[in-house]
Structures are given as C-alpha cells and as structure tokens.
C-alpha cells in the first residue's frame, strides 16, 4: 500500500498539510471571503449611516487583504519575487 500524499487544491503539487503555507493561506482566503459576504449582507440591513460606513470600510480592507494573500499564493507580488531571488 502506498502512503497517501496530500496535494495543493489549486496546483495539484504535493503539500497541503498544516505546515504548508498554501494550505494556511488557502484557509485564510476562504475565511476572508466568508467574512466579506457576511459584512456585505449586513451593509444592506444597516440603518445607521456610521455603521454602514464602518461595514463598507471593513469589506474594502478585507478585500485588499484577500488580494494580498492571492498575490502571495501566485508569487506575483514584487516583494515576494525579490525575497525569492535574494
């Protein structure tokens, strides 16, 4: 019997364990998406303008964080490319 090897969900490359950075960033990205959906829904139901503004800001900030995590996973951020080449 061969040992089971976990693979990254998107790339199919070996890995996927708790120590794998892509496993962690993937989980966090899902949590960002869930939070963004929840807060976006709450914006539509907010009666107070200040609360609505705070929720909109939170959605924007989480969206930026989610994008940063995607760039990290794709190694497309200039900073990640520099660190790899050092």
PDB file of N, CA, C and O in Angstrom:
ATOM      1  N   UNK A   1       0.837  -1.178   0.000  1.00  0.00           N
ATOM      2  CA  UNK A   1       0.000   0.000   0.000  1.00  0.00           C
ATOM      3  C   UNK A   1       0.886   1.246   0.000  1.00  0.00           C
ATOM      4  O   UNK A   1       1.838   1.329   0.775  1.00  0.00           O
ATOM      5  N   UNK A   2       0.576   2.213  -0.866  1.00  0.00           N
ATOM      6  CA  UNK A   2       1.359   3.438  -0.957  1.00  0.00           C
ATOM      7  C   UNK A   2       0.861   4.452   0.067  1.00  0.00           C
ATOM      8  O   UNK A   2      -0.336   4.519   0.345  1.00  0.00           O
ATOM      9  N   UNK A   3       1.780   5.245   0.630  1.00  0.00           N
ATOM     10  CA  UNK A   3       1.348   6.284   1.573  1.00  0.00           C
ATOM     11  C   UNK A   3       0.553   7.351   0.844  1.00  0.00           C
ATOM     12  O   UNK A   3       0.821   7.657  -0.318  1.00  0.00           O
ATOM     13  N   UNK A   4      -0.431   7.917   1.539  1.00  0.00           N
ATOM     14  CA  UNK A   4      -1.255   8.979   0.968  1.00  0.00           C
ATOM     15  C   UNK A   4      -0.489  10.294   1.009  1.00  0.00           C
ATOM     16  O   UNK A   4      -0.005  10.695   2.068  1.00  0.00           O
ATOM     17  N   UNK A   5      -0.376  10.964  -0.120  1.00  0.00           N
ATOM     18  CA  UNK A   5       0.285  12.253  -0.189  1.00  0.00           C
ATOM     19  C   UNK A   5      -0.764  13.312  -0.465  1.00  0.00           C
ATOM     20  O   UNK A   5      -1.549  13.181  -1.404  1.00  0.00           O
ATOM     21  N   UNK A   6      -0.784  14.371   0.355  1.00  0.00           N
ATOM     22  CA  UNK A   6      -1.719  15.462   0.122  1.00  0.00           C
ATOM     23  C   UNK A   6      -1.192  16.340  -0.997  1.00  0.00           C
ATOM     24  O   UNK A   6       0.019  16.502  -1.154  1.00  0.00           O
ATOM     25  N   UNK A   7      -2.112  16.909  -1.778  1.00  0.00           N
ATOM     26  CA  UNK A   7      -1.752  17.797  -2.865  1.00  0.00           C
ATOM     27  C   UNK A   7      -2.480  19.121  -2.692  1.00  0.00           C
ATOM     28  O   UNK A   7      -3.589  19.174  -2.160  1.00  0.00           O
ATOM     29  N   UNK A   8      -1.838  20.183  -3.150  1.00  0.00           N
ATOM     30  CA  UNK A   8      -2.434  21.512  -3.098  1.00  0.00           C
ATOM     31  C   UNK A   8      -3.679  21.506  -3.969  1.00  0.00           C
ATOM     32  O   UNK A   8      -3.656  21.003  -5.092  1.00  0.00           O
ATOM     33  N   UNK A   9      -4.772  22.070  -3.448  1.00  0.00           N
ATOM     34  CA  UNK A   9      -6.056  22.029  -4.144  1.00  0.00           C
ATOM     35  C   UNK A   9      -6.024  22.715  -5.505  1.00  0.00           C
ATOM     36  O   UNK A   9      -6.669  22.239  -6.440  1.00  0.00           O
ATOM     37  N   UNK A  10      -5.296  23.811  -5.642  1.00  0.00           N
ATOM     38  CA  UNK A  10      -5.291  24.547  -6.900  1.00  0.00           C
ATOM     39  C   UNK A  10      -4.204  24.079  -7.861  1.00  0.00           C
ATOM     40  O   UNK A  10      -4.441  23.975  -9.065  1.00  0.00           O
ATOM     41  N   UNK A  11      -3.015  23.798  -7.337  1.00  0.00           N
ATOM     42  CA  UNK A  11      -1.890  23.490  -8.222  1.00  0.00           C
ATOM     43  C   UNK A  11      -1.694  22.001  -8.437  1.00  0.00           C
ATOM     44  O   UNK A  11      -1.072  21.593  -9.418  1.00  0.00           O
ATOM     45  N   UNK A  12      -2.224  21.176  -7.521  1.00  0.00           N
ATOM     46  CA  UNK A  12      -2.020  19.740  -7.612  1.00  0.00           C
ATOM     47  C   UNK A  12      -0.647  19.307  -7.156  1.00  0.00           C
ATOM     48  O   UNK A  12      -0.314  18.124  -7.233  1.00  0.00           O
ATOM     49  N   UNK A  13       0.167  20.252  -6.677  1.00  0.00           N
ATOM     50  CA  UNK A  13       1.509  19.924  -6.227  1.00  0.00           C
ATOM     51  C   UNK A  13       1.449  19.273  -4.849  1.00  0.00           C
ATOM     52  O   UNK A  13       0.518  19.526  -4.084  1.00  0.00           O
ATOM     53  N   UNK A  14       2.429  18.440  -4.529  1.00  0.00           N
ATOM     54  CA  UNK A  14       2.448  17.827  -3.202  1.00  0.00           C
ATOM     55  C   UNK A  14       2.460  18.895  -2.111  1.00  0.00           C
ATOM     56  O   UNK A  14       3.013  19.979  -2.295  1.00  0.00           O
ATOM     57  N   UNK A  15       1.864  18.586  -1.017  1.00  0.00           N
ATOM     58  CA  UNK A  15       1.783  19.513   0.110  1.00  0.00           C
ATOM     59  C   UNK A  15       0.387  19.476   0.679  1.00  0.00           C
ATOM     60  O   UNK A  15      -0.277  18.440   0.626  1.00  0.00           O
ATOM     61  N   UNK A  16      -0.060  20.557   1.209  1.00  0.00           N
ATOM     62  CA  UNK A  16      -1.418  20.661   1.692  1.00  0.00           C
ATOM     63  C   UNK A  16      -1.575  20.428   3.178  1.00  0.00           C
ATOM     64  O   UNK A  16      -2.678  20.567   3.706  1.00  0.00           O
ATOM     65  N   UNK A  17      -0.493  20.076   3.873  1.00  0.00           N
ATOM     66  CA  UNK A  17      -0.580  19.864   5.306  1.00  0.00           C
ATOM     67  C   UNK A  17      -0.615  21.174   6.059  1.00  0.00           C
ATOM     68  O   UNK A  17      -0.471  22.249   5.475  1.00  0.00           O
ATOM     69  N   UNK A  18      -0.807  21.074   7.363  1.00  0.00           N
ATOM     70  CA  UNK A  18      -0.909  22.270   8.198  1.00  0.00           C
ATOM     71  C   UNK A  18       0.363  23.116   8.148  1.00  0.00           C
ATOM     72  O   UNK A  18       0.289  24.327   8.356  1.00  0.00           O
ATOM     73  N   UNK A  19       1.523  22.522   7.880  1.00  0.00           N
ATOM     74  CA  UNK A  19       2.762  23.278   7.796  1.00  0.00           C
ATOM     75  C   UNK A  19       2.989  23.916   6.438  1.00  0.00           C
ATOM     76  O   UNK A  19       3.922  24.701   6.273  1.00  0.00           O
ATOM     77  N   UNK A  20       2.160  23.594   5.475  1.00  0.00           N
ATOM     78  CA  UNK A  20       2.275  24.119   4.116  1.00  0.00           C
ATOM     79  C   UNK A  20       1.701  25.540   4.064  1.00  0.00           C
ATOM     80  O   UNK A  20       0.537  25.739   4.412  1.00  0.00           O
ATOM     81  N   UNK A  21       2.491  26.531   3.636  1.00  0.00           N
ATOM     82  CA  UNK A  21       1.975  27.906   3.587  1.00  0.00           C
ATOM     83  C   UNK A  21       0.728  28.043   2.712  1.00  0.00           C
ATOM     84  O   UNK A  21      -0.165  28.827   3.032  1.00  0.00           O
ATOM     85  N   UNK A  22       0.658  27.299   1.624  1.00  0.00           N
ATOM     86  CA  UNK A  22      -0.509  27.400   0.745  1.00  0.00           C
ATOM     87  C   UNK A  22      -1.756  26.839   1.413  1.00  0.00           C
ATOM     88  O   UNK A  22      -2.863  27.318   1.169  1.00  0.00           O
ATOM     89  N   UNK A  23      -1.582  25.835   2.246  1.00  0.00           N
ATOM     90  CA  UNK A  23      -2.712  25.298   2.999  1.00  0.00           C
ATOM     91  C   UNK A  23      -3.263  26.391   3.917  1.00  0.00           C
ATOM     92  O   UNK A  23      -4.473  26.605   3.984  1.00  0.00           O
ATOM     93  N   UNK A  24      -2.375  27.068   4.612  1.00  0.00           N
ATOM     94  CA  UNK A  24      -2.783  28.122   5.546  1.00  0.00           C
ATOM     95  C   UNK A  24      -3.399  29.311   4.805  1.00  0.00           C
ATOM     96  O   UNK A  24      -4.471  29.784   5.184  1.00  0.00           O
ATOM     97  N   UNK A  25      -2.739  29.792   3.766  1.00  0.00           N
ATOM     98  CA  UNK A  25      -3.270  30.955   3.047  1.00  0.00           C
ATOM     99  C   UNK A  25      -4.583  30.623   2.370  1.00  0.00           C
ATOM    100  O   UNK A  25      -5.461  31.478   2.252  1.00  0.00           O
ATOM    101  N   UNK A  26      -4.722  29.380   1.924  1.00  0.00           N
ATOM    102  CA  UNK A  26      -5.996  28.967   1.329  1.00  0.00           C
ATOM    103  C   UNK A  26      -7.133  29.006   2.327  1.00  0.00           C
ATOM    104  O   UNK A  26      -8.231  29.466   2.014  1.00  0.00           O
ATOM    105  N   UNK A  27      -6.867  28.518   3.533  1.00  0.00           N
ATOM    106  CA  UNK A  27      -7.886  28.534   4.583  1.00  0.00           C
ATOM    107  C   UNK A  27      -8.250  29.970   4.959  1.00  0.00           C
ATOM    108  O   UNK A  27      -9.427  30.297   5.118  1.00  0.00           O
ATOM    109  N   UNK A  28      -7.245  30.816   5.098  1.00  0.00           N
ATOM    110  CA  UNK A  28      -7.495  32.209   5.467  1.00  0.00           C
ATOM    111  C   UNK A  28      -8.266  32.921   4.354  1.00  0.00           C
ATOM    112  O   UNK A  28      -9.154  33.727   4.632  1.00  0.00           O
ATOM    113  N   UNK A  29      -7.932  32.629   3.105  1.00  0.00           N
ATOM    114  CA  UNK A  29      -8.633  33.248   1.983  1.00  0.00           C
ATOM    115  C   UNK A  29     -10.122  32.897   1.991  1.00  0.00           C
ATOM    116  O   UNK A  29     -10.966  33.744   1.698  1.00  0.00           O
ATOM    117  N   UNK A  30     -10.432  31.658   2.324  1.00  0.00           N
ATOM    118  CA  UNK A  30     -11.832  31.244   2.430  1.00  0.00           C
ATOM    119  C   UNK A  30     -12.521  32.020   3.551  1.00  0.00           C
ATOM    120  O   UNK A  30     -13.659  32.464   3.399  1.00  0.00           O
ATOM    121  N   UNK A  31     -11.829  32.179   4.669  1.00  0.00           N
ATOM    122  CA  UNK A  31     -12.402  32.925   5.789  1.00  0.00           C
ATOM    123  C   UNK A  31     -12.614  34.394   5.424  1.00  0.00           C
ATOM    124  O   UNK A  31     -13.621  34.984   5.816  1.00  0.00           O
ATOM    125  N   UNK A  32     -11.683  34.992   4.679  1.00  0.00           N
ATOM    126  CA  UNK A  32     -11.873  36.366   4.213  1.00  0.00           C
ATOM    127  C   UNK A  32     -13.132  36.456   3.355  1.00  0.00           C
ATOM    128  O   UNK A  32     -13.954  37.351   3.547  1.00  0.00           O
ATOM    129  N   UNK A  33     -13.281  35.532   2.414  1.00  0.00           N
ATOM    130  CA  UNK A  33     -14.442  35.552   1.518  1.00  0.00           C
ATOM    131  C   UNK A  33     -15.748  35.425   2.304  1.00  0.00           C
ATOM    132  O   UNK A  33     -16.719  36.125   2.018  1.00  0.00           O
ATOM    133  N   UNK A  34     -15.766  34.539   3.286  1.00  0.00           N
ATOM    134  CA  UNK A  34     -16.964  34.376   4.105  1.00  0.00           C
ATOM    135  C   UNK A  34     -17.283  35.646   4.883  1.00  0.00           C
ATOM    136  O   UNK A  34     -18.441  36.057   4.967  1.00  0.00           O
ATOM    137  N   UNK A  35     -16.249  36.265   5.451  1.00  0.00           N
ATOM    138  CA  UNK A  35     -16.456  37.490   6.221  1.00  0.00           C
ATOM    139  C   UNK A  35     -16.922  38.629   5.312  1.00  0.00           C
ATOM    140  O   UNK A  35     -17.810  39.397   5.682  1.00  0.00           O
ATOM    141  N   UNK A  36     -16.328  38.735   4.130  1.00  0.00           N
ATOM    142  CA  UNK A  36     -16.738  39.770   3.180  1.00  0.00           C
ATOM    143  C   UNK A  36     -18.206  39.584   2.802  1.00  0.00           C
ATOM    144  O   UNK A  36     -18.962  40.555   2.760  1.00  0.00           O
ATOM    145  N   UNK A  37     -18.611  38.354   2.529  1.00  0.00           N
ATOM    146  CA  UNK A  37     -20.020  38.083   2.197  1.00  0.00           C
ATOM    147  C   UNK A  37     -20.942  38.470   3.347  1.00  0.00           C
ATOM    148  O   UNK A  37     -21.979  39.099   3.139  1.00  0.00           O
ATOM    149  N   UNK A  38     -20.555  38.090   4.557  1.00  0.00           N
ATOM    150  CA  UNK A  38     -21.378  38.373   5.738  1.00  0.00           C
ATOM    151  C   UNK A  38     -21.509  39.881   5.950  1.00  0.00           C
ATOM    152  O   UNK A  38     -22.609  40.388   6.172  1.00  0.00           O
ATOM    153  N   UNK A  39     -20.383  40.595   5.880  1.00  0.00           N
ATOM    154  CA  UNK A  39     -20.418  42.034   6.096  1.00  0.00           C
ATOM    155  C   UNK A  39     -21.167  42.752   4.973  1.00  0.00           C
ATOM    156  O   UNK A  39     -21.884  43.720   5.227  1.00  0.00           O
ATOM    157  N   UNK A  40     -21.007  42.287   3.748  1.00  0.00           N
ATOM    158  CA  UNK A  40     -21.721  42.893   2.622  1.00  0.00           C
ATOM    159  C   UNK A  40     -23.229  42.751   2.810  1.00  0.00           C
ATOM    160  O   UNK A  40     -23.989  43.672   2.512  1.00  0.00           O
ATOM    161  N   UNK A  41     -23.647  41.610   3.297  1.00  0.00           N
ATOM    162  CA  UNK A  41     -25.069  41.388   3.590  1.00  0.00           C
ATOM    163  C   UNK A  41     -25.529  42.341   4.692  1.00  0.00           C
ATOM    164  O   UNK A  41     -26.625  42.898   4.629  1.00  0.00           O
ATOM    165  N   UNK A  42     -24.680  42.520   5.696  1.00  0.00           N
ATOM    166  CA  UNK A  42     -25.025  43.406   6.812  1.00  0.00           C
ATOM    167  C   UNK A  42     -25.142  44.863   6.369  1.00  0.00           C
ATOM    168  O   UNK A  42     -25.938  45.615   6.931  1.00  0.00           O
ATOM    169  N   UNK A  43     -24.364  45.268   5.375  1.00  0.00           N
ATOM    170  CA  UNK A  43     -24.438  46.647   4.869  1.00  0.00           C
ATOM    171  C   UNK A  43     -25.852  46.952   4.401  1.00  0.00           C
ATOM    172  O   UNK A  43     -26.388  48.028   4.668  1.00  0.00           O
ATOM    173  N   UNK A  44     -26.447  45.999   3.703  1.00  0.00           N
ATOM    174  CA  UNK A  44     -27.800  46.200   3.173  1.00  0.00           C
ATOM    175  C   UNK A  44     -28.844  46.341   4.269  1.00  0.00           C
ATOM    176  O   UNK A  44     -29.919  46.892   4.033  1.00  0.00           O
ATOM    177  N   UNK A  45     -28.542  45.854   5.454  1.00  0.00           N
ATOM    178  CA  UNK A  45     -29.507  45.880   6.546  1.00  0.00           C
ATOM    179  C   UNK A  45     -29.156  46.901   7.633  1.00  0.00           C
ATOM    180  O   UNK A  45     -29.861  46.997   8.637  1.00  0.00           O
ATOM    181  N   UNK A  46     -28.090  47.652   7.445  1.00  0.00           N
ATOM    182  CA  UNK A  46     -27.681  48.641   8.448  1.00  0.00           C
ATOM    183  C   UNK A  46     -28.537  49.894   8.319  1.00  0.00           C
ATOM    184  O   UNK A  46     -28.685  50.456   7.234  1.00  0.00           O
ATOM    185  N   UNK A  47     -29.090  50.313   9.433  1.00  0.00           N
ATOM    186  CA  UNK A  47     -29.929  51.517   9.448  1.00  0.00           C
ATOM    187  C   UNK A  47     -29.121  52.775   9.762  1.00  0.00           C
ATOM    188  O   UNK A  47     -29.461  53.870   9.313  1.00  0.00           O
ATOM    189  N   UNK A  48     -28.061  52.609  10.527  1.00  0.00           N
ATOM    190  CA  UNK A  48     -27.260  53.742  10.971  1.00  0.00           C
ATOM    191  C   UNK A  48     -26.158  54.036   9.949  1.00  0.00           C
ATOM    192  O   UNK A  48     -25.414  53.128   9.577  1.00  0.00           O
ATOM    193  N   UNK A  49     -26.039  55.284   9.488  1.00  0.00           N
ATOM    194  CA  UNK A  49     -25.021  55.621   8.482  1.00  0.00           C
ATOM    195  C   UNK A  49     -23.593  55.312   8.929  1.00  0.00           C
ATOM    196  O   UNK A  49     -22.774  54.872   8.122  1.00  0.00           O
ATOM    197  N   UNK A  50     -23.287  55.539  10.209  1.00  0.00           N
ATOM    198  CA  UNK A  50     -21.929  55.279  10.698  1.00  0.00           C
ATOM    199  C   UNK A  50     -21.615  53.782  10.655  1.00  0.00           C
ATOM    200  O   UNK A  50     -20.506  53.388  10.292  1.00  0.00           O
ATOM    201  N   UNK A  51     -22.585  52.954  11.023  1.00  0.00           N
ATOM    202  CA  UNK A  51     -22.401  51.503  10.968  1.00  0.00           C
ATOM    203  C   UNK A  51     -22.213  51.054   9.524  1.00  0.00           C
ATOM    204  O   UNK A  51     -21.343  50.235   9.227  1.00  0.00           O
ATOM    205  N   UNK A  52     -23.030  51.593   8.637  1.00  0.00           N
ATOM    206  CA  UNK A  52     -22.916  51.252   7.215  1.00  0.00           C
ATOM    207  C   UNK A  52     -21.521  51.608   6.686  1.00  0.00           C
ATOM    208  O   UNK A  52     -20.909  50.828   5.957  1.00  0.00           O
ATOM    209  N   UNK A  53     -21.026  52.794   7.060  1.00  0.00           N
ATOM    210  CA  UNK A  53     -19.696  53.226   6.616  1.00  0.00           C
ATOM    211  C   UNK A  53     -18.608  52.311   7.182  1.00  0.00           C
ATOM    212  O   UNK A  53     -17.656  51.968   6.480  1.00  0.00           O
ATOM    213  N   UNK A  54     -18.749  51.917   8.451  1.00  0.00           N
ATOM    214  CA  UNK A  54     -17.756  51.035   9.058  1.00  0.00           C
ATOM    215  C   UNK A  54     -17.758  49.666   8.371  1.00  0.00           C
ATOM    216  O   UNK A  54     -16.695  49.096   8.124  1.00  0.00           O
ATOM    217  N   UNK A  55     -18.934  49.142   8.066  1.00  0.00           N
ATOM    218  CA  UNK A  55     -19.020  47.848   7.384  1.00  0.00           C
ATOM    219  C   UNK A  55     -18.424  47.929   5.982  1.00  0.00           C
ATOM    220  O   UNK A  55     -17.728  47.012   5.546  1.00  0.00           O
ATOM    221  N   UNK A  56     -18.695  49.019   5.282  1.00  0.00           N
ATOM    222  CA  UNK A  56     -18.131  49.202   3.936  1.00  0.00           C
ATOM    223  C   UNK A  56     -16.606  49.262   3.994  1.00  0.00           C
ATOM    224  O   UNK A  56     -15.921  48.692   3.144  1.00  0.00           O
ATOM    225  N   UNK A  57     -16.083  49.953   4.999  1.00  0.00           N
ATOM    226  CA  UNK A  57     -14.631  50.035   5.175  1.00  0.00           C
ATOM    227  C   UNK A  57     -14.048  48.657   5.464  1.00  0.00           C
ATOM    228  O   UNK A  57     -13.012  48.287   4.912  1.00  0.00           O
ATOM    229  N   UNK A  58     -14.718  47.898   6.333  1.00  0.00           N
ATOM    230  CA  UNK A  58     -14.240  46.551   6.666  1.00  0.00           C
ATOM    231  C   UNK A  58     -14.215  45.666   5.420  1.00  0.00           C
ATOM    232  O   UNK A  58     -13.270  44.902   5.226  1.00  0.00           O
ATOM    233  N   UNK A  59     -15.237  45.761   4.582  1.00  0.00           N
ATOM    234  CA  UNK A  59     -15.269  44.970   3.348  1.00  0.00           C
ATOM    235  C   UNK A  59     -14.105  45.359   2.438  1.00  0.00           C
ATOM    236  O   UNK A  59     -13.461  44.495   1.843  1.00  0.00           O
ATOM    237  N   UNK A  60     -13.841  46.653   2.335  1.00  0.00           N
ATOM    238  CA  UNK A  60     -12.739  47.110   1.483  1.00  0.00           C
ATOM    239  C   UNK A  60     -11.391  46.621   2.012  1.00  0.00           C
ATOM    240  O   UNK A  60     -10.549  46.164   1.239  1.00  0.00           O
ATOM    241  N   UNK A  61     -11.186  46.716   3.317  1.00  0.00           N
ATOM    242  CA  UNK A  61      -9.921  46.286   3.917  1.00  0.00           C
ATOM    243  C   UNK A  61      -9.732  44.786   3.747  1.00  0.00           C
ATOM    244  O   UNK A  61      -8.655  44.338   3.355  1.00  0.00           O
ATOM    245  N   UNK A  62     -10.763  44.011   4.035  1.00  0.00           N
ATOM    246  CA  UNK A  62     -10.666  42.553   3.879  1.00  0.00           C
ATOM    247  C   UNK A  62     -10.441  42.173   2.416  1.00  0.00           C
ATOM    248  O   UNK A  62      -9.732  41.210   2.124  1.00  0.00           O
ATOM    249  N   UNK A  63     -11.040  42.922   1.506  1.00  0.00           N
ATOM    250  CA  UNK A  63     -10.820  42.669   0.081  1.00  0.00           C
ATOM    251  C   UNK A  63      -9.365  42.870  -0.301  1.00  0.00           C
ATOM    252  O   UNK A  63      -8.810  42.097  -1.082  1.00  0.00           O
ATOM    253  N   UNK A  64      -8.746  43.908   0.247  1.00  0.00           N
ATOM    254  CA  UNK A  64      -7.323  44.157  -0.011  1.00  0.00           C
ATOM    255  C   UNK A  64      -6.455  43.055   0.584  1.00  0.00           C
ATOM    256  O   UNK A  64      -5.493  42.607  -0.040  1.00  0.00           O
ATOM    257  N   UNK A  65      -6.803  42.621   1.799  1.00  0.00           N
ATOM    258  CA  UNK A  65      -6.053  41.524   2.423  1.00  0.00           C
ATOM    259  C   UNK A  65      -6.188  40.242   1.603  1.00  0.00           C
ATOM    260  O   UNK A  65      -5.206  39.532   1.388  1.00  0.00           O
ATOM    261  N   UNK A  66      -7.392  39.952   1.153  1.00  0.00           N
ATOM    262  CA  UNK A  66      -7.613  38.754   0.340  1.00  0.00           C
ATOM    263  C   UNK A  66      -6.776  38.823  -0.943  1.00  0.00           C
ATOM    264  O   UNK A  66      -6.202  37.821  -1.369  1.00  0.00           O
ATOM    265  N   UNK A  67      -6.712  40.000  -1.547  1.00  0.00           N
ATOM    266  CA  UNK A  67      -5.907  40.174  -2.760  1.00  0.00           C
ATOM    267  C   UNK A  67      -4.424  39.962  -2.470  1.00  0.00           C
ATOM    268  O   UNK A  67      -3.712  39.365  -3.278  1.00  0.00           O
ATOM    269  N   UNK A  68      -3.956  40.448  -1.323  1.00  0.00           N
ATOM    270  CA  UNK A  68      -2.553  40.258  -0.949  1.00  0.00           C
ATOM    271  C   UNK A  68      -2.246  38.774  -0.761  1.00  0.00           C
ATOM    272  O   UNK A  68      -1.186  38.301  -1.171  1.00  0.00           O
ATOM    273  N   UNK A  69      -3.163  38.046  -0.147  1.00  0.00           N
ATOM    274  CA  UNK A  69      -2.964  36.609   0.029  1.00  0.00           C
ATOM    275  C   UNK A  69      -2.932  35.896  -1.327  1.00  0.00           C
ATOM    276  O   UNK A  69      -2.131  34.982  -1.521  1.00  0.00           O
ATOM    277  N   UNK A  70      -3.795  36.303  -2.269  1.00  0.00           N
ATOM    278  CA  UNK A  70      -3.783  35.699  -3.611  1.00  0.00           C
ATOM    279  C   UNK A  70      -2.455  35.966  -4.303  1.00  0.00           C
ATOM    280  O   UNK A  70      -1.880  35.074  -4.927  1.00  0.00           O
ATOM    281  N   UNK A  71      -1.968  37.206  -4.190  1.00  0.00           N
ATOM    282  CA  UNK A  71      -0.678  37.533  -4.823  1.00  0.00           C
ATOM    283  C   UNK A  71       0.447  36.731  -4.201  1.00  0.00           C
ATOM    284  O   UNK A  71       1.369  36.312  -4.901  1.00  0.00           O
ATOM    285  N   UNK A  72       0.385  36.511  -2.890  1.00  0.00           N
ATOM    286  CA  UNK A  72       1.392  35.683  -2.227  1.00  0.00           C
ATOM    287  C   UNK A  72       1.341  34.258  -2.777  1.00  0.00           C
ATOM    288  O   UNK A  72       2.372  33.676  -3.112  1.00  0.00           O
ATOM    289  N   UNK A  73       0.140  33.708  -2.864  1.00  0.00           N
ATOM    290  CA  UNK A  73      -0.002  32.338  -3.362  1.00  0.00           C
ATOM    291  C   UNK A  73       0.490  32.209  -4.802  1.00  0.00           C
ATOM    292  O   UNK A  73       1.077  31.194  -5.177  1.00  0.00           O
ATOM    293  N   UNK A  74       0.247  33.236  -5.597  1.00  0.00           N
ATOM    294  CA  UNK A  74       0.646  33.208  -7.010  1.00  0.00           C
ATOM    295  C   UNK A  74       2.081  33.686  -7.211  1.00  0.00           C
ATOM    296  O   UNK A  74       2.605  33.649  -8.324  1.00  0.00           O
ATOM    297  N   UNK A  75       2.710  34.133  -6.132  1.00  0.00           N
ATOM    298  CA  UNK A  75       4.075  34.671  -6.185  1.00  0.00           C
ATOM    299  C   UNK A  75       4.165  35.823  -7.180  1.00  0.00           C
ATOM    300  O   UNK A  75       5.190  36.003  -7.839  1.00  0.00           O
ATOM    301  N   UNK A  76       3.082  36.608  -7.288  1.00  0.00           N
ATOM    302  CA  UNK A  76       3.063  37.686  -8.274  1.00  0.00           C
ATOM    303  C   UNK A  76       3.396  39.054  -7.681  1.00  0.00           C
ATOM    304  O   UNK A  76       3.582  40.017  -8.425  1.00  0.00           O
ATOM    305  N   UNK A  77       3.474  39.152  -6.366  1.00  0.00           N
ATOM    306  CA  UNK A  77       3.813  40.418  -5.721  1.00  0.00           C
ATOM    307  C   UNK A  77       5.307  40.686  -5.890  1.00  0.00           C
ATOM    308  O   UNK A  77       6.125  39.783  -5.717  1.00  0.00           O
ATOM    309  N   UNK A  78       5.656  41.905  -6.223  1.00  0.00           N
ATOM    310  CA  UNK A  78       7.054  42.283  -6.442  1.00  0.00           C
ATOM    311  C   UNK A  78       7.914  41.910  -5.225  1.00  0.00           C
ATOM    312  O   UNK A  78       9.031  41.414  -5.380  1.00  0.00           O
ATOM    313  N   UNK A  79       7.393  42.149  -4.025  1.00  0.00           N
ATOM    314  CA  UNK A  79       8.145  41.848  -2.803  1.00  0.00           C
ATOM    315  C   UNK A  79       8.466  40.368  -2.711  1.00  0.00           C
ATOM    316  O   UNK A  79       9.575  40.006  -2.320  1.00  0.00           O
ATOM    317  N   UNK A  80       7.517  39.498  -3.066  1.00  0.00           N
ATOM    318  CA  UNK A  80       7.756  38.050  -2.980  1.00  0.00           C
ATOM    319  C   UNK A  80       8.808  37.638  -4.004  1.00  0.00           C
ATOM    320  O   UNK A  80       9.627  36.760  -3.734  1.00  0.00           O
ATOM    321  N   UNK A  81       8.790  38.265  -5.175  1.00  0.00           N
ATOM    322  CA  UNK A  81       9.777  37.931  -6.196  1.00  0.00           C
ATOM    323  C   UNK A  81      11.177  38.330  -5.726  1.00  0.00           C
ATOM    324  O   UNK A  81      12.137  37.589  -5.938  1.00  0.00           O
ATOM    325  N   UNK A  82      11.295  39.501  -5.087  1.00  0.00           N
ATOM    326  CA  UNK A  82      12.581  39.957  -4.575  1.00  0.00           C
ATOM    327  C   UNK A  82      13.094  39.008  -3.502  1.00  0.00           C
ATOM    328  O   UNK A  82      14.269  38.641  -3.514  1.00  0.00           O
ATOM    329  N   UNK A  83      12.236  38.608  -2.581  1.00  0.00           N
ATOM    330  CA  UNK A  83      12.644  37.725  -1.478  1.00  0.00           C
ATOM    331  C   UNK A  83      13.119  36.375  -2.012  1.00  0.00           C
ATOM    332  O   UNK A  83      14.069  35.798  -1.483  1.00  0.00           O
ATOM    333  N   UNK A  84      12.474  35.879  -3.039  1.00  0.00           N
ATOM    334  CA  UNK A  84      12.834  34.594  -3.625  1.00  0.00           C
ATOM    335  C   UNK A  84      14.190  34.662  -4.299  1.00  0.00           C
ATOM    336  O   UNK A  84      14.944  33.690  -4.272  1.00  0.00           O
ATOM    337  N   UNK A  85      14.511  35.803  -4.907  1.00  0.00           N
ATOM    338  CA  UNK A  85      15.754  35.946  -5.661  1.00  0.00           C
ATOM    339  C   UNK A  85      16.944  36.312  -4.765  1.00  0.00           C
ATOM    340  O   UNK A  85      18.082  36.324  -5.234  1.00  0.00           O
ATOM    341  N   UNK A  86      16.703  36.604  -3.506  1.00  0.00           N
ATOM    342  CA  UNK A  86      17.787  37.010  -2.589  1.00  0.00           C
ATOM    343  C   UNK A  86      18.618  35.832  -2.172  1.00  0.00           C
ATOM    344  O   UNK A  86      19.569  35.988  -1.406  1.00  0.00           O
TER     345      UNK A  86
END
